[in-house]
Amino acid sequence: MVSLRRFDWLLFLPMLLISAVGCAMIYSAYEISLADGPRSGLENLALRQAFFLGVGLVGYLVAAALDYRFWVAAARWLYPLIIAMLLFTLAIADPTFGTRAWLNIGIFGIQPSEFGKILLIIVFAQVLGAETRSLESPVPFLVSAVLLLPVVLLVYLQVDFGMALMMAIVWAGMVFLAGVRWRHLAVVATAGAAVIPLVWFQLEDYMRGRVFSFLYPGQDPSGASYNVNQALISIGSGGWWGKGFGQGTQSQLQFLRVRHTDFIFSVFCEEFGFIGAILLISLFAVLVLRLIRIADGAQDRAGRLIVSGVAVSLFVQVFINLGMNASILPVTGLPLPMVSYGGSSLIANMVALGLAQSVAMRQRPPDNPLL
């Protein structure tokens, strides 16, 4: 029986606060700006996000209560489940915002790839969790790469390049942190560089357009570069302290598109300024640093790799989203975790952090109890 005294509040409370900020910002960025006024019930996106937050909290507590080693032992069954979910989605999903990554269930939509990413972290933890000496052999590395490729291909076929990229980055991070030998990594890096031209010509036109608009931001200011330019205006106009909650002109006058999803950070900066942005980023930093601390204290390699995978996923997604808001990275469509609107993303991230909490509640006692 795991003692609740080991519950890591420094992991739980920042997550809860970030999620609450997300609900408030969705209300400010979207609902207030509607011409006919805020809606009621589940038509209201802020209320929907609050509902998803409640579901995510249940998922977090269930994931924390269950021993993570149960999921590691079940990894051989989780991988076929991932493939089945992605194939099913690809077969029946209707195009939504240019992708086929969503399943419509009543008035809600679910993105199976978000949950597939979490299950894939568990699978990789099982494959790469061998003893360090076993990693001298390329077998664990090659097995993980072979398992990754079908998943990435299916997600890409759903026209969700951002998620496919995220899965590949999470795999690379876990491989590196597992201690795979540099010679194995060098082979993959070389192969990756060789296939970049092939990948480039296989991208959808709008994906290549996003790269060109990033490289040449002044080429099409009213078209492909419009939203990025408006996001930069939002960020810059916030100044030090911002214009106040619900007072951002770029969002309230609807100059900024997809303001409640991809570019919600720009709305936050306009309303709460540089100081608010630093505080929000600091909350994410606390989460990532706490995940690193938990990974360091995990009682086995599988637990350490699960938490490391969650940390890599969270850090990279935050970095990419903030980068595209600030126009230092191309637009990828990746939301800001637990802040952007989206039930699947919110619930999946909370369940992932619940897995990390499971590891924290079962970690070995610290060498220095004062730390």
N, C-alpha and C positions, 0 to 999 in steps of 0.2 A: 504494500500500500504506500503510495507516494504522499508525502506530507505536503500540505498546502503552504507550509512555511518556505518551501523552495520555489513557490510561484514567483516569477520574475516580474515585478511591477514596473521596472525600468524598461521592459520590453512591451508591456501591455499598455501603460498609460500614454506614452507618445503615440502609439498606434491609434488609440481611442481619440486622442486630441486631434490628430491629423484628419481622421475620418469625420469628426464633428466639424472641423474647418471646411472640409469638402462639402458637406451638406449645406452649410451656410453660404459658401461661395456659389454653389449651383443655384440657390435661391436668388442671390444677388445678380449673378451673371446672366441668368435666363428668365426666371419667373417675373422679376420686377420689370424687366424690359418689355414684356409682352404688351401689345397695344390694348388688348381687351382685359388686362389685369391678370393677376395670379389665379391659377386654377385650383380647384379643390380635389380632394381624394387622390387616387393614384394617377390622375392626369398631371398632377403637380410633380415635376421632376425632383424637386427637393424632398418631397414626402416619399417619393419612390426610393430615393437614395437612402433616406432614413430607414425605410423598410428593409432595404438590402443590408444596411448596417446591422440591423437586428438579426437578420439571418446569418450574416458574417460572424457576429459575436457568438451565436450558437455553434457555428462551425469551428470557430477558434477554440472554444472551451472543450468541444468534443475531441478535436485534434490534440489538445493539450492533455486531456485525460487519458487518451489511449497511448499505450507504449509505442513509441516510434519504431521499435524493433519488430513489432507486428507487421508494419507496412514494408519494412525491409525484407522480412521473410516472405512476404507475398509479392515481391517484385516480379517474379516470373509470370504472375497472372496480371499484374498491372500493365505490363507492356502490351499484351494483346488487347486489353481494354482501351488503351490510348489509340491504337490503330483502328479498332472498331468504331470508336467515337468519331475519329476524323473521317473515316470512310463514309459513315452514316451521314455526317454533316455535308460532305462533298456531294453525296448522292441526292439529298432531298432539300438542301438549303436554297432558299430564294435569294437572288442578289440583293444585298443591302449596303448602300453607300459604296457600291463598286466591288464588294467582296461577297463571298459565299461562305462566311465563317459563322453565321448566326442561325440558330434554330428558333422559330417562333412557337412559343407555348402560351396560348391564350393571349393576354395583353403584354406578356413579358417575352424577352428574347434572351437566349443563353448562348454564350460563346464557348463551345467545348474545348477549344485550344488553350484557353486560359487555365482550365483545370488539368488539361493534358500536360502543360508545362510543369505543374507542381508534381504530378505523378512521374514525369520524366526525371525530375531531380531525385526522387526516391530510387528509381531504377538505376541511375548513374551512381548513386551512393552505394548501392549493392554491388555493382560491377567493379567500381574503382576502390571499394573499401577493403581490398585485400591487404595483406601485410606488405610493408614497404619493399621487402626483398622480392616479392612477387611482381612488382612493377618494373623490375629489371627486364622482364619479358615483355614484348609488345602486345601480348594477348589481351590483357584487360583493356588496354588503350584501343586496340583494333575492334574489340567487341563493342565498346561504347560508341565508337565511330559508326560501326555498322548499324547499331540500334538507332543512332541519331538520324541517319540519312533518310529512311522512309518517312519519319515523322516530319522532318523539315520539308520534304518534297510534298507531302499531303497538305501541309499548312500553306506552302507556296501556291499550290494548285487552287486553294481557296481564295487566292489573290490577297493574301495577308503577309506581305513581305516583312513588315515590321515584326510580327510575332515569329516568323521563321528565323529572322536575324537574331531575335532575343534568345530563342532556343539554342542556336549555334553558339552564341556568346556565353550563355550559362554553361553549356557543355565545355567550352574552352576553359572557362574559369575553374570549373570543377576538376578538369584534367590537370591543370597547372597546380592547383592546391592539393591534389591527391599525391603529387610527387612523381608524376610520369617523367621519364627521362627526357632530357633536352633533345636528344637525337630523334626521338619519336615526334616531338613537337615540331622540330625543324622540317621533317618530312611533310607533315600536314600543312605547315605554313607555305612550303614550296608548292604543294599541290593546290592550295587555296589561291595562291597568286596566279597559277597557271590557268585556273578556270574562271578568273574574274572576267575576261573578255566574253566568254560564253554566257556567263550569268547576265552580263550587261545587255547583250542582245536578246535575251529571253525575257527581260523585264517588260512590264506593260508600259505603254507610252506615257501615261501619267506619272509612273514611277521615275522614268528618265527625266520627265519634265521637272519633277521636284529637285532632282540633282542639278539640272541646268539653272533653275531659278535660284538655287543656293549659290552656285558658282558665279552667276551673272544676275544679281538681284535687281539691277536697274533695267534689264532687258524688257520685262513685261510687268510694269508696276501695277497695272490695273487688272492683271490676269493671274498668272501663276504665283507672282511675288506679292500679291495684294495682301493676303492675310498675314504673312510674315512682317510686312511693313507696318500694318496696323498693330500687330503685337508689339513691335519695337516702339511705336508711338505710345501705346498703353504703358509699357514699362517705364519709358522716359518721363511721361507726364505725371507719374506718381510722386516724383521727388523723394524727399526723405521720409515723410510721414503719410503720404497718400491723400486722396480726396475724401476718404470716408466710406463706410460700408454702404453699398448701393448707389454711390455717387460717381462711379466711373463713366465718363462720357463715351468712350469707345464701345463699351458693352451696352450701356443704357440706350444709346442711339443706334445700336446694332451695326456699327462700322466693322466690328470684329466678328468674323464668322466662327462657327464651332467654338464659341467662347466658353461653353460649359463642359467641353471635353478636352481636345488637344491643347487649346490655348487658355485654359483656365488660370494658369500661373500668371499670364499677362494681366488678366483681370485683377487678380490678387495684388499684383505689384501696383497697379493704378490706384487701387482703393486703400492699400496699406503701406505703400511706399517701400523704400529701400530697407527700413528698419523691420517692417513686417516680413519682407522677403527673407531677410537674414534669420529671423526667428523661425519661419517655416522650414527653411533649409536646415537649421540647427536641429529641429525635431527629427528630420530624416537622418541627420548625422548621428544623433543619439541612438536611433534604431539600428543603424548599420554598425556602429561601434559596439552596441550591446550584443548584436549577433556575433561579432568577432570574438567577444569575451565568452559567449556561450560555446562557440565552436572550440575555443581553446580548452574549455573545461569538460568537453564531452568525454564520456567514458569509453567510447569506441570510435573507430575510424568512420563507420557508416553514419553515426550521429554527427560527427564533425563535418562530414561532407554534405549532409542534408542542410545543416545550418549555413555552411559556406555557400551552397547553391542558392539558398534563399537570400543571403546577403548579396551575392553577385547579381541576382535577378533584380532586387530592389534598387541597389546602387546604380546599375546600368540603366534601368528604366527611368529613374529620376534624372540621371545625367543626360540621357538622350532627350527627354521631354524638355528640360530646362534649356538644353543646347538649341533645340529647334525654336523655342520661344525667343531666345536671344539671338537667333540667326547665326549661330556658330556651328550648327549641324543641319543637314537637310531634314525636311519634314518627313516623318516616318509613320505618323498616325498612332504612335504609342501614347497612351494616356499617362497623366501624372498619378502614380499609385495612391489610392484611397482619397484622392482629391477630385479628379475628373469624374464626371458622371459615367456610370456603367456598373450594373449589378454584378456581372461575371467577374470583372476585374477586381472590384472591391471584395467580393466574397472569396475569390481565389487567393488574393493577397493576405487576407485575414486567416484563412486556413493554413497558408504557408507559414505565417508567423506563429500560428498555433502549433504546427509541427516543431518549430524551433523552441517554443515553450515546453513542449513535451521532452525535448532533449535537455532543456535547462532544469526541469524538475527531476531529472534522473541522472544528472551529471555527478561526477566524483566531487568529494569535498575539496575546496580550494587548499592549496599548500599554505597560503597565508589567509586565515579567516577574516582578517581586517580588510581585505580587498574585495 
